[in-house]
């Protein structure tokens, strides 16, 4: 398959990244300068409370290749990313973070792989000694649990730094889910995919937008969005507890009938509380998670709301 580079869109979600945008803009401009094809830098302001939008407006006034979309509030990284994919015009779309942890210097390698015929070029983050031990351990644990429970397999260290061909972008645009997990959706849509490793840079400025609470919510969303295995595991777990309860029933009968240690009401309480109660609560919790997602999805609310935007007619 012979391909030629066409127009390129770089989609960059932003949340309070005013201190990073100018540096990122300059580096992206340097990396893309050797290419003769047109390109756009599409920033998505995800409800920033600093002067991120002001910085974007100034850059957009001086460079027609810089576009921006401002959401009405903070909808979350995944939905901001989806807003960028929906607005992108390029035949090639590259998504990346605004904090400079995704190095722009990897983009030429991505484009070379696209020229070779790949429709999706994913990236895998190499182990970084500057990251905390807690961060590395929890990240590794997330991917192992995710791949054990999910029907899609995501490589360890996967990131939302990737290249997408126009047909892959179109497939993602047609996915309307309230609980977005684009790392899994990108694997799920198929097409010819490959991956490259990169060394993540240190955050240029600001603070991480993914504290432990958000990381846990993100992991839970990933597991429950692509598999019903937790429901099946709940059934197996209930069966396991049922077997244990049989043993406890036999033990309770033995204590009540053949020893003098039995206390009135103890056997029934021990069986009901310790076994059935925990099993029922566990299964209800798992079922409730899935029902909650159905409830939110059935509302059919828009995935995001655009407050204002600066999108030029052409790249």
C-alpha positions in Angstrom: 0.0 0.0 0.0 1.5 3.3 -1.1 0.5 6.3 1.0 1.4 10.0 0.8 1.2 12.3 3.8 -2.0 14.5 3.7 -3.3 17.0 6.2 -2.5 16.3 9.9 -4.5 17.2 13.0 -2.9 17.3 16.4 -5.5 17.1 19.1 -4.5 18.3 22.6 -6.9 18.4 25.6 -6.0 21.1 28.1 -6.9 21.7 31.7 -5.1 24.6 33.4 -2.0 24.2 31.1 -1.4 27.9 30.4 2.3 27.5 31.4 2.9 24.6 29.0 1.0 25.7 25.8 3.5 28.1 24.3 6.4 25.7 24.7 4.4 22.8 23.3 3.3 25.0 20.4 6.9 25.9 19.5 8.1 22.3 19.7 5.2 21.0 17.6 5.9 23.7 15.0 9.5 22.7 14.8 8.7 19.0 14.4 6.1 19.6 11.7 8.0 22.3 9.8 9.9 19.8 7.5 6.6 18.4 6.2 5.0 20.1 3.2 1.5 18.9 4.0 -0.9 21.2 5.9 -1.6 20.6 9.6 -3.7 22.0 12.4 -3.0 22.2 16.1 -6.4 21.7 17.8 -6.5 22.5 21.5 -9.5 21.5 23.6 -9.9 23.6 26.7 -11.7 21.3 29.2 -13.1 24.0 31.5 -9.8 25.5 32.6 -9.9 28.0 35.5 -6.6 29.7 34.6 -5.8 31.8 31.5 -5.4 28.7 29.2 -8.0 30.0 26.8 -6.4 33.5 26.7 -3.1 32.0 25.7 -4.8 29.9 23.0 -6.6 32.9 21.6 -3.4 34.9 21.3 -1.6 32.1 19.5 -4.6 31.4 17.2 -4.6 35.1 16.2 -1.0 34.9 15.0 -1.1 31.4 13.5 -4.0 30.2 11.3 -3.0 26.6 11.9 -3.9 26.8 15.6 -7.6 26.1 16.4 -9.3 25.7 19.8 -12.5 24.4 21.3 -13.6 25.5 24.7 -16.0 23.3 26.7 -18.7 24.8 29.0 -17.2 23.1 32.0 -14.8 20.3 32.9 -16.1 17.2 31.3 -13.0 15.1 31.9 -10.0 14.2 29.8 -11.6 11.4 27.8 -14.6 13.5 26.7 -12.3 16.4 25.9 -10.3 14.0 23.7 -13.5 12.9 22.0 -14.5 16.5 21.4 -11.1 17.0 19.6 -11.6 13.9 17.5 -15.0 15.1 16.5 -13.7 18.5 15.4 -10.5 17.3 13.7 -10.4 17.7 9.9 -7.1 15.9 9.2 -6.7 12.6 7.3 -4.2 11.8 10.1 -5.0 12.6 13.7 -2.5 12.5 16.5 -3.7 12.8 20.1 -1.4 13.9 22.9 -1.2 15.6 26.3 -0.5 19.3 26.8 2.0 18.9 29.7 5.0 17.9 27.5 5.2 14.4 28.9 4.3 13.1 25.4 7.4 14.1 23.4 6.6 15.7 20.0 9.8 14.2 18.6 8.1 10.8 18.4 5.6 12.2 15.8 7.9 11.6 12.8 8.2 7.9 13.8 4.5 7.7 14.0 4.1 9.2 10.5 6.6 6.8 9.1 4.6 3.8 10.4 1.4 5.3 8.9 3.2 5.5 5.5 4.0 1.8 5.9 0.3 1.1 6.1 -0.7 1.1 9.7 -4.0 2.8 10.6 -3.4 3.1 14.3 0.0 3.7 15.9 -0.2 3.4 19.7 2.5 4.3 22.1 3.8 2.5 25.2 5.5 4.4 28.0 8.9 3.1 29.1 9.5 2.8 32.8 10.6 6.1 34.1 12.9 6.2 37.2 11.6 9.7 38.0 8.1 8.3 38.7 7.2 7.3 42.2 7.2 3.6 43.2 3.5 4.0 44.1 2.8 5.3 40.6 4.7 2.5 38.8 3.1 -0.2 41.0 -0.4 1.0 40.7 0.0 1.5 36.9 1.3 -2.0 36.5 -1.5 -3.4 38.7 -4.1 -1.5 36.7 -3.1 -3.0 33.3 -2.9 -6.5 34.7 -6.3 -6.3 36.3 -7.7 -4.6 33.2 -6.4 -7.3 30.8 -7.5 -10.1 33.2 -11.1 -8.9 33.4 -11.6 -7.2 30.0 -12.3 -8.6 26.6 -9.7 -6.2 25.0 -6.0 -6.4 25.7 -4.2 -3.1 26.4 -0.4 -3.1 26.5 1.1 -2.2 29.8 2.1 1.4 29.8 -0.4 2.3 27.1 -1.2 6.0 26.7 -3.6 8.3 24.9 -0.6 9.4 22.7 -1.4 7.8 19.4 -1.9 8.3 15.6 -5.2 7.5 14.0 -6.0 7.2 10.4 -9.2 9.0 9.2 -11.2 5.7 9.0 -10.2 4.9 12.6 -11.2 8.4 13.7 -14.6 8.0 11.9 -15.2 4.7 13.8 -14.5 6.4 17.1 -16.7 9.4 16.2 -19.6 6.9 15.8 -19.2 5.6 19.3 -21.4 7.6 21.7 -20.8 6.4 25.2 -21.3 8.3 28.4 -18.4 6.4 30.1 -15.5 6.8 27.6 -12.4 4.7 27.7 -10.6 5.5 24.5 -7.6 3.3 25.2 -9.9 0.3 25.1 -12.1 1.6 22.3 -9.1 2.2 20.1 -8.1 -1.5 20.5 -11.8 -2.6 20.0 -12.3 -0.9 16.6 -9.6 -3.0 15.1 -7.8 -1.9 11.8 -4.1 -2.5 11.3 -2.3 -1.4 14.5 1.2 -1.3 15.9 2.9 0.3 18.8 6.2 2.1 19.6 7.9 2.8 22.9 8.7 6.3 24.1 10.4 7.8 27.2 8.0 10.1 28.9 9.3 13.6 29.8 8.8 15.2 33.2 5.8 17.4 33.4 6.9 20.9 32.1 4.7 22.9 34.6 1.6 22.6 36.7 0.3 19.6 38.6 -1.0 16.2 37.6 -4.7 16.1 36.7 -4.9 12.4 37.7 -4.8 11.9 41.5 -5.4 8.5 42.9 -9.2 9.0 43.1 -9.5 9.8 39.4 -7.1 6.9 38.5 -9.3 4.5 40.4 -12.4 5.8 38.7 -10.7 5.6 35.3 -9.6 2.0 36.0 -13.1 1.0 37.1 -14.6 2.6 33.9 -12.1 0.7 31.8 -12.9 -2.7 33.3 -16.7 -2.3 33.3 -16.9 -0.7 29.8 -15.5 -3.7 27.9 -16.4 -6.8 29.8 -19.1 -8.6 31.8 -16.6 -10.9 33.4 -17.0 -9.2 36.8 -20.6 -10.4 36.7 -19.6 -13.9 35.9 -16.9 -13.8 38.5 -19.5 -12.7 41.0 -21.5 -15.8 40.2 -18.4 -18.0 40.7 -17.6 -16.2 44.0 -21.2 -16.8 45.1 -20.8 -20.5 44.3 -17.5 -20.5 46.3 -19.2 -19.0 49.3 -22.1 -21.4 49.0 -19.6 -24.3 49.3 -18.1 -22.6 52.4 -21.6 -22.1 53.8 -22.3 -25.9 53.5 -19.2 -26.6 55.6 -20.2 -24.0 58.2 -23.7 -25.5 58.3 -22.3 -28.9 59.0 -20.0 -27.4 61.7 -22.9 -25.5 63.3 -25.0 -28.6 63.4 -22.1 -30.5 65.0 -21.6 -27.8 67.6 -25.3 -27.6 68.4 -26.0 -31.3 68.6 -22.9 -33.0 69.8 -21.2 -30.4 72.1 -22.1 -28.2 75.0 -20.7 -25.1 73.4 -23.7 -24.2 71.3 -25.4 -20.9 72.0 -29.0 -20.3 71.1 -29.3 -18.5 67.8 -25.6 -18.7 67.1 -25.7 -21.1 64.3 -28.2 -19.3 62.2 -26.6 -15.9 62.7 -23.2 -17.2 61.8 -24.4 -18.8 58.6 -26.6 -15.9 57.4 -24.4 -13.0 58.3 -20.9 -14.3 57.5 -21.8 -16.0 54.2 -25.0 -15.0 52.5 -24.8 -11.3 53.6 -21.3 -10.7 52.1 -22.1 -12.6 48.9 -25.3 -10.7 48.3 -23.7 -7.3 49.0 -20.8 -8.1 46.6 -23.1 -9.2 43.8 -25.4 -6.2 44.3 -22.4 -3.9 44.2 -21.2 -5.3 40.8 -24.7 -5.4 39.3 -25.3 -1.8 40.6 -22.2 -0.6 38.8 -23.5 -1.9 35.5 -27.0 -0.7 36.1 -25.7 2.8 37.0 -23.9 2.9 33.6 -27.1 1.9 31.8 -29.0 4.6 33.7 -26.6 7.3 32.7 -26.4 6.1 29.1 -30.2 6.0 28.7 -30.4 9.7 29.5 -28.7 10.3 26.1 -27.2 13.5 27.2 -24.5 15.0 25.0 -21.0 13.8 25.7 -19.8 17.4 26.1 -21.0 21.0 25.5 -19.0 23.5 23.5 -19.1 27.0 25.0 -17.1 28.7 22.2 -14.6 27.7 19.5 -12.1 29.0 17.0 -12.2 26.6 14.1 -10.9 27.9 10.7 -12.6 26.7 7.5 -9.5 24.9 6.3 -6.3 23.5 7.8 
